[in-house]
Amino acid sequence: MKISNIKLHNWKSFKDIDISINDLMIIIGQNNHGKSNLLSSLLFFFDGIKIKEDDYFKGAEELFVEVEFKELTNEEQTTFAKYVTEACEMKVRKTVKMSGTPTYNGYTKRYSEENAWLEDDEFKKLLKNIDLENSPLSKLKKMISSEFEGNSKTKQVEELKSLREEYIRSHGIKKNYVLEESNFLGKANIAQGLLGDVYYLPALKDTSDELNLKASSMFGKLYNEILLSDVNQNYSQAVKNLQDAISVLNQRNGSVEKEEDLDEISKLENDLSNQLKDWGTEVKIQFKTPDVPEVMKSYIEILFDDGVETDISHKGNGLQRTFYLSLIKLLAERSSKEVGENETSTRQASNMLLLCCKSKYFLFEEPELFLHPQAQKQLFDDLVSLSEGNQVFVTTHSNNLIDLEKYKSICIVRKTDSGESEVSKCDEELFQRENDRDKWKYLNWINAERSELFFADKVILVEGDTEAVSIPSIAKKLGIYKHSFTIINCGSKDNIPLYMKLLNKFKIPYVAIYDVDHQEGKSLEAIAVSDRSTRAIRECLDENLGSTISMENDFEDVLGYRPSGNSKPLAALEWINNNQIPVMLENKINEIYMN
């Protein structure tokens, strides 16, 4: 099963928020705006962290994290039958009150309060003492046959059961999907194991803590699931050999003739017993079978040989991080591996199936730390691969971990003036026309750096290269340039609306700059084409977020210089550096950067 939705109430900086979830979730936003709070809500739900007083939103006394699941397997549908909808979905809420104990409650199908007597458990109570006058059973009285009173109680009960079903059908009574009051599955804690496993990579400077073999660490989980499992025949044989060795040492004090090397142990027992005979007691030395996984954990060492063989703690943070991410990738590959036809052991196959079928959720905080740009791009490809069959949640400050083509995976977290976190996300298809979808894909292939727009305080949309290099250069010359503004070369005037649609959806401020293109000598047809492009830009404008600035007739005209040759952007920069900026253009640049 997979997570389809998360609902938060009074969780840290989130007052009330409802977020749809994809297989890959890239969570971005400024520091201290709530990115990590979103991840921690899942850790709380899956019992990965303990609740603290500051986890409650501003003075709240109660909070909950509610998770909706989809795509339940047949086995999961059977396990959670009570809670599964016709659409094969399920909702579970984890609630905790201040100074209280967290509880899990599921949503289940129930009749309304008015029709609660129709529920199986309530109806059974009514049938114990059949009362057609002073109970809800009176609603069935008109449907009861004349021979009812003369029948035995068993027949009466059967008739009432049949009449209940008829009553439900005839009145069109439907069940509602409501939160139950009792514990989910009747258990106090169900998150770990039943609902899947969470693998969490914090934003660590030193990954050594996560590379140890404690059960909660990533490597510890990998070690336990892969190396110390019945799937690993070598491990199983090693455990048996150790147990056999220990049992040999304990084969003493019986009727069997003792081996010479065992006599020494027996002599020690006798000598000690003689010392304590006045106390009426005997001494026996028993060799206990050790906890094999713990023994193996105590003696494992991860060594790296890059010319100098040392343990992982003596290597750089970049290598530590990369190794850690490699473990995650390996685990994902192993967990998605199908049981082969050559499996010979039923038990082995069963364990592998269990490993494969269990839902896995990977949570990463800034996994790009200590990785150079090219390695970050490789990391993103690995995260995409990991999300195929699993669910991956990532917080990041790197545009290398963002693909504009995968805009549905992007989630922007912001804090309002009141200190409450909110989320901007796009769940629908932005580009209805196939041509627009293809154009969007190719645009981002051409220039992947455009993804930095998600981190900008304001996005400046321009038609081409000349504007893209000239506008920032003029702003610097005027002393009004802002690093928090990002300029995006859209490639053409016709492409500007595509970016406006995206920015509108994610609530990112912008200004669209375009040429009117009514130059002398242009044909009426060319002018009409330009006007259609202008209308498309104006129709996409959300005045609460963006604005438009037009150039008469084009940018070069307003600049007062028309570069020639093939290096128009370079020629424009040279002209800007050596000449006074025209007042009209200066006003427009001020409008871009100062409004």
Buried (B, 14 or more C-beta within 10 A) or exposed (E): BBBBBBBBBBBBBBBEBEBBBBBBBBBBBBEEBBBBBBBBBBBBBBBBBEBEEEBBBEEBEEBBBBBBBBEBEEEBBEBBEBBBBEEBBBBBBBBBBEEEEBBBBBBBBBBEEEBEBBBEEBBEEBBEEEEBEEBBBEBBEEBBEEEBEEEEEEEBBEBBEEBBEEBBEEEEEEBEBEBBEEBBBEEEBBBEEBBBBBBBBBBBEEBEEBBBBEEEBBBBBBBBBBBBBBBBEEBBEBBEEBEEEBEEEBEBBEEEEBEEEBEEBBEEBEEBBEEEEEEEEEEEEEEEEEEBBEEBBEEEEEEBEEEEEEEBEEBEBEBBBBBBBEBBBEBBEBBBEEBEEEEEEEEBBBBBBEBBEBBBBBBBBBBBBBBEEEBBBBBBEBBBBBBEBBBBBBBBBBBBBBBBBBBBBBBBBBBEEEEBBBBBBBEEEBBEEEEBBEBBEEBBEEEBEBBBBBBBEBBBBBBBBBBBBBBBBBBEBBEBBBEEBBBBBBBEBBBBBBBBBBBBBBBBBBBBBBBBBBBEEBEEEEBEBBEEBBEBBBEBBBEEBBBBBBBEBBBBBBBEBEBEEEEBBBBBBEBBEEEEBBEBBBEBBBEBBEE
